[in-house]
Amino acid sequence: MPGMRRREFVSLFGGAAAVWPIAARAQQSVVPVVGLITGFSADAAARYVAAFRKGLNQTGHVEGQDVTVEYHWLEGHYDRLPALMADLVHRQVAVIATPASTVSSLAAKAATATIPIVFSVPADPIPLGLVANLARPGGNATGINFFNSELAAKRLRLLHDLVPKAVRIAVLVNPANIPSTESTLRDIPEAAHAMGLQIQMILNAATIGEIDTAFDSVARERADALFVAPDIFFVSRAVQFATLTARARIPATFANPDHVAAGGLMSYGTDVADTFRQVGVYTGSILKGAKAADLPVLQPTKFQFVINLQTARALGVDVPPELLAIADEVIE
């Protein structure tokens, strides 16, 4: 009988040993998935992805260990959004993160009322329908409002201060990015009129080829300066913009410093990389149990003014000392 009990014990223990690894593997496989959608191309997004991961890490999460992040690079192809969102909702991902993309944020909100959404958008998220209230969003979405739309007039003013002889301004928008286009076309003509500037032409570009074509028009019509609307696809084409503005010898203003680092003249806007970090923090907080409805929409208070002095010299632009004094970064 004692021998029998020993055999039974060994048998039971062996059975448990066979079952436990399966249970452990099942637990390990249930790692939450975050779907991150942005208008960047993968090669243009390295520092932004690093910032997002830093935010996740601040909440104790490590990508590849206790969370899986699926990156979806739209590269300006906003028509992919409905199918992409439908897939993420069908698979019931843990969080949908839409940093620096109003179009993606609206598509996510239209696709689900239950999966948490963490956005960063340049316009007020209340009229966009993303949240009911900034302090208490109340639904399944929260994030960061980074003001690029509201900063358009200030950016035009800085361009005018930098190049006071530039009177005829060309404006370039991405018609596929409807919120950015609408706010730019609403705010810039009014701001230009107040400064005594003339909006000479509105140009549309939603593809690489259309950007080239837009610059052909700028050169043909001899615009004095170029105002480029905020758009993540445009940021991913920063080198193309730098090449074309240099060829056309036209001073241009952008919302994102990546353009200036690539060779554009100036930018003014929010630190977008930091908004990616904040999206990472909120994503990590939600993975830990926080509710999007209770996380207030954040609003940055710091804006970056960046000038490329080398480009200014190449264009024959004398940068006033007072602008150099207020610039957050000057690229030599």
C-alpha positions as CSV (number, residue, x, y, z in Angstrom):
1,M,0.0,0.0,0.0
2,P,2.7,2.5,0.8
3,G,4.4,1.6,-2.5
4,M,1.0,2.1,-4.2
5,R,0.6,5.5,-2.7
6,R,4.1,6.4,-3.9
7,R,3.3,5.3,-7.4
8,E,0.1,7.4,-7.3
9,F,2.0,10.4,-6.0
10,V,4.6,10.0,-8.8
11,S,1.9,9.7,-11.3
12,L,0.0,12.7,-10.1
13,F,3.2,14.8,-9.9
14,G,4.2,13.7,-13.4
15,G,0.7,14.7,-14.7
16,A,1.0,18.1,-13.0
17,A,4.4,18.6,-14.5
18,A,3.0,18.0,-17.9
19,V,0.1,20.4,-17.4
20,W,1.9,23.4,-15.6
21,P,4.1,24.3,-18.6
22,I,1.1,24.4,-20.9
23,A,-0.7,26.7,-18.4
24,A,2.4,28.9,-18.1
25,R,2.7,29.1,-21.9
26,A,-1.0,30.1,-22.1
27,Q,-0.5,32.8,-19.6
28,Q,2.6,34.1,-21.3
29,S,0.9,34.2,-24.7
30,V,-1.8,36.6,-23.3
31,V,0.3,39.7,-23.7
32,P,-1.7,42.8,-24.4
33,V,-1.4,44.2,-27.9
34,V,-1.2,48.0,-28.6
35,G,-2.0,49.1,-32.2
36,L,0.0,52.3,-32.9
37,I,-1.0,54.1,-36.1
38,T,0.8,57.2,-37.4
39,G,1.1,59.0,-40.8
40,F,4.9,58.6,-40.6
41,S,7.0,56.2,-42.7
42,A,8.9,53.7,-40.7
43,D,12.3,55.2,-41.5
44,A,11.2,58.7,-40.5
45,A,9.8,57.6,-37.2
46,A,12.7,56.3,-35.3
47,R,13.0,59.1,-32.7
48,Y,9.2,59.2,-32.2
49,V,9.0,55.5,-31.6
50,A,11.8,55.8,-29.1
51,A,9.9,58.5,-27.3
52,F,6.7,56.3,-27.3
53,R,8.7,53.4,-25.8
54,K,10.2,55.8,-23.2
55,G,6.7,56.7,-22.1
56,L,5.7,53.1,-21.8
57,N,8.9,52.4,-19.8
58,Q,8.0,55.2,-17.4
59,T,4.9,53.2,-16.4
60,G,6.9,50.0,-15.9
61,H,6.1,48.4,-19.3
62,V,8.7,47.0,-21.6
63,E,7.8,46.4,-25.3
64,G,8.4,42.8,-26.2
65,Q,8.2,41.6,-22.6
66,D,4.8,42.5,-21.1
67,V,3.3,44.3,-24.1
68,T,3.4,43.9,-27.9
69,V,3.2,47.0,-30.0
70,E,2.1,46.7,-33.6
71,Y,3.3,49.7,-35.7
72,H,1.2,50.7,-38.7
73,W,2.9,53.3,-40.9
74,L,0.3,55.1,-43.1
75,E,2.9,57.1,-45.1
76,G,0.1,59.4,-46.1
77,H,-2.2,56.6,-47.3
78,Y,-5.2,57.6,-45.1
79,D,-7.5,55.5,-47.2
80,R,-6.1,52.4,-45.4
81,L,-7.6,53.5,-42.1
82,P,-11.1,52.0,-42.2
83,A,-9.8,48.4,-42.9
84,L,-7.0,48.8,-40.4
85,M,-9.3,50.0,-37.6
86,A,-11.8,47.2,-38.4
87,D,-9.0,44.7,-38.0
88,L,-7.8,46.1,-34.7
89,V,-11.3,46.2,-33.3
90,H,-12.0,42.6,-34.5
91,R,-8.9,41.4,-32.7
92,Q,-9.8,43.4,-29.6
93,V,-6.4,45.0,-29.1
94,A,-5.8,46.4,-25.6
95,V,-5.2,50.1,-26.7
96,I,-5.3,52.0,-30.0
97,A,-2.6,54.7,-30.0
98,T,-2.9,57.4,-32.6
99,P,-0.1,59.9,-32.0
100,A,0.2,63.1,-34.2
101,S,-2.7,62.0,-36.4
102,T,-6.1,63.6,-36.2
103,V,-7.3,61.5,-39.2
104,S,-6.3,58.2,-37.4
105,S,-7.8,59.4,-34.1
106,L,-11.2,60.1,-35.8
107,A,-11.1,56.8,-37.6
108,A,-10.4,55.0,-34.3
109,K,-13.2,56.8,-32.6
110,A,-15.6,55.9,-35.4
111,A,-14.6,52.3,-35.2
112,T,-15.0,51.6,-31.5
113,A,-16.7,53.0,-28.4
114,T,-15.1,50.5,-26.1
115,I,-11.4,49.9,-26.9
116,P,-9.3,52.7,-25.2
117,I,-7.8,55.2,-27.6
118,V,-4.9,57.5,-26.8
119,F,-4.5,60.3,-29.3
120,S,-2.4,63.4,-29.9
121,V,-4.0,65.9,-32.1
122,P,-3.2,69.5,-33.1
123,A,-6.8,70.8,-32.8
124,D,-9.3,71.0,-29.9
125,P,-10.5,67.4,-29.4
126,I,-14.0,68.5,-28.1
127,P,-15.3,69.9,-31.4
128,L,-13.7,67.0,-33.2
129,G,-15.9,64.7,-31.1
130,L,-13.0,62.8,-29.5
131,V,-13.9,63.8,-25.9
132,A,-16.7,65.5,-24.1
133,N,-14.6,67.4,-21.7
134,L,-10.8,68.1,-21.4
135,A,-10.6,67.5,-17.6
136,R,-12.8,64.3,-17.7
137,P,-13.0,63.0,-21.2
138,G,-15.9,60.6,-20.3
139,G,-15.6,58.1,-23.1
140,N,-13.0,55.7,-24.4
141,A,-10.5,58.3,-25.7
142,T,-8.0,60.7,-24.2
143,G,-4.6,62.0,-25.0
144,I,-2.8,65.2,-25.9
145,N,-3.9,68.4,-27.7
146,F,-0.7,69.9,-29.1
147,F,-2.0,73.1,-30.7
148,N,-0.3,73.1,-34.1
149,S,-3.4,74.3,-35.7
150,E,-3.8,77.2,-33.3
151,L,-0.1,78.1,-33.8
152,A,-0.5,78.8,-37.6
153,A,-0.8,82.5,-37.3
154,K,2.3,82.8,-35.0
155,R,4.3,80.7,-37.4
156,L,3.3,83.0,-40.3
157,R,4.3,86.0,-38.2
158,L,7.7,84.5,-37.5
159,L,8.2,83.8,-41.2
160,H,7.3,87.4,-41.9
161,D,9.7,88.7,-39.3
162,L,12.5,86.5,-40.7
163,V,11.8,87.4,-44.4
164,P,10.0,90.8,-44.3
165,K,10.2,91.3,-48.0
166,A,8.2,88.1,-48.7
167,V,4.7,89.3,-49.5
168,R,3.2,86.7,-51.8
169,I,2.8,83.5,-49.9
170,A,2.1,80.0,-51.3
171,V,0.3,77.6,-48.9
172,L,0.7,73.9,-49.3
173,V,-1.8,71.5,-47.7
174,N,-2.4,67.7,-47.8
175,P,-6.1,67.4,-48.8
176,A,-6.2,63.8,-47.5
177,N,-5.5,65.3,-44.0
178,I,-8.9,67.1,-43.8
179,P,-8.6,68.6,-40.2
180,S,-5.2,70.2,-40.9
181,T,-6.3,71.5,-44.3
182,E,-9.5,73.0,-43.0
183,S,-7.8,74.8,-40.1
184,T,-5.0,76.1,-42.3
185,L,-7.3,77.4,-44.9
186,R,-9.5,79.0,-42.2
187,D,-6.7,80.6,-40.2
188,I,-3.9,81.6,-42.6
189,P,-5.8,83.9,-45.0
190,E,-7.1,85.9,-42.1
191,A,-3.6,86.1,-40.4
192,A,-2.0,87.0,-43.8
193,H,-4.5,89.8,-44.3
194,A,-3.8,91.2,-40.8
195,M,0.0,91.3,-41.7
196,G,-0.5,92.9,-45.1
197,L,0.5,89.6,-46.9
198,Q,-1.1,88.1,-49.9
199,I,-2.0,84.4,-50.2
200,Q,-0.9,83.9,-53.8
201,M,-1.9,80.2,-54.2
202,I,-3.2,77.2,-52.3
203,L,-1.5,74.0,-53.4
204,N,-2.6,70.4,-52.7
205,A,-0.3,67.5,-52.3
206,A,-1.1,64.0,-50.9
207,T,1.6,62.0,-52.7
208,I,5.4,62.2,-53.4
209,G,4.7,63.1,-57.0
210,E,2.2,65.8,-56.1
211,I,4.8,67.5,-53.8
212,D,7.1,67.7,-56.8
213,T,4.3,69.2,-58.9
214,A,3.4,71.7,-56.2
215,F,7.0,73.0,-56.2
216,D,6.8,73.4,-60.0
217,S,3.9,75.7,-59.5
218,V,5.7,77.6,-56.7
219,A,8.6,78.2,-59.1
220,R,6.5,79.1,-62.1
221,E,4.3,81.6,-60.1
222,R,7.4,83.1,-58.3
223,A,5.9,83.0,-54.8
224,D,8.0,84.8,-52.3
225,A,7.7,82.3,-49.5
226,L,6.0,79.0,-48.7
227,F,3.8,78.0,-45.7
228,V,3.6,74.2,-45.3
229,A,0.6,73.0,-43.3
230,P,1.2,70.5,-40.5
231,D,1.0,67.0,-41.8
232,I,2.9,63.8,-40.7
233,F,3.3,62.6,-44.3
234,F,5.0,65.9,-45.1
235,V,7.3,65.3,-42.1
236,S,8.2,61.9,-43.4
237,R,9.2,63.6,-46.7
238,A,11.4,66.2,-45.0
239,V,14.5,65.5,-47.2
240,Q,12.3,65.9,-50.3
241,F,11.0,69.3,-49.1
242,A,14.6,70.4,-48.2
243,T,15.8,69.5,-51.7
244,L,12.9,71.2,-53.5
245,T,13.0,74.4,-51.4
246,A,16.7,74.7,-52.0
247,R,16.2,74.2,-55.7
248,A,13.4,76.7,-55.9
249,R,15.4,79.1,-53.6
250,I,12.2,79.7,-51.6
251,P,12.1,80.4,-47.8
252,A,9.6,78.0,-46.2
253,T,8.1,77.6,-42.8
254,F,7.1,74.2,-41.2
255,A,5.4,73.0,-38.1
256,N,8.0,70.3,-37.3
257,P,11.8,70.7,-36.7
258,D,12.6,67.5,-38.7
259,H,12.1,69.7,-41.8
260,V,14.7,72.2,-40.5
261,A,17.1,69.5,-39.5
262,A,16.9,68.2,-43.1
263,G,17.5,71.7,-44.5
264,G,14.3,73.7,-44.3
265,L,14.5,77.4,-43.2
266,M,12.4,77.5,-40.0
267,S,9.8,75.7,-37.9
268,Y,7.5,76.6,-35.0
269,G,5.3,74.2,-33.2
270,T,5.0,71.7,-30.4
271,D,7.7,69.2,-29.5
272,V,5.9,66.3,-31.3
273,A,8.4,63.7,-30.0
274,D,7.4,64.6,-26.4
275,T,3.7,64.1,-27.3
276,F,4.7,60.6,-28.5
277,R,6.2,60.0,-25.0
278,Q,3.1,61.3,-23.3
279,V,1.0,59.0,-25.5
280,G,3.2,56.2,-24.3
281,V,2.7,57.1,-20.7
282,Y,-1.1,57.2,-21.1
283,T,-1.0,53.9,-23.0
284,G,1.0,52.3,-20.2
285,S,-1.3,53.8,-17.5
286,I,-4.4,52.2,-19.3
287,L,-2.6,48.9,-19.5
288,K,-2.2,49.1,-15.7
289,G,-6.0,49.7,-15.3
290,A,-6.6,53.4,-15.6
291,K,-9.7,54.4,-17.6
292,A,-9.4,56.7,-20.6
293,A,-12.6,58.4,-19.3
294,D,-10.7,59.6,-16.2
295,L,-7.4,60.7,-17.7
296,P,-7.5,64.4,-18.5
297,V,-6.5,65.6,-22.0
298,L,-3.0,67.1,-21.6
299,Q,-1.9,70.4,-23.3
300,P,1.7,71.2,-23.7
301,T,3.0,74.6,-22.7
302,K,6.4,74.6,-24.5
303,F,6.8,75.3,-28.2
304,Q,9.9,75.1,-30.3
305,F,11.2,77.8,-32.7
306,V,14.0,76.4,-34.9
307,I,16.1,78.2,-37.5
308,N,18.6,76.7,-40.0
309,L,21.3,79.4,-40.3
310,Q,23.0,77.6,-43.1
311,T,19.8,77.6,-45.2
312,A,19.2,81.2,-44.3
313,R,22.7,82.1,-45.7
314,A,22.1,80.0,-48.8
315,L,18.9,82.0,-49.4
316,G,20.5,85.3,-48.7
317,V,18.3,85.8,-45.6
318,D,19.8,87.9,-42.8
319,V,18.4,86.6,-39.6
320,P,17.6,89.4,-37.2
321,P,19.4,89.2,-33.8
322,E,16.1,89.4,-32.0
323,L,14.9,86.2,-33.7
324,L,18.1,84.4,-32.9
325,A,17.7,85.4,-29.3
326,I,14.2,83.8,-29.0
327,A,15.0,80.6,-31.1
328,D,15.0,77.4,-29.1
329,E,17.5,75.8,-31.5
330,V,19.8,77.3,-34.2
331,I,21.2,74.8,-36.7
332,E,24.6,76.0,-38.0
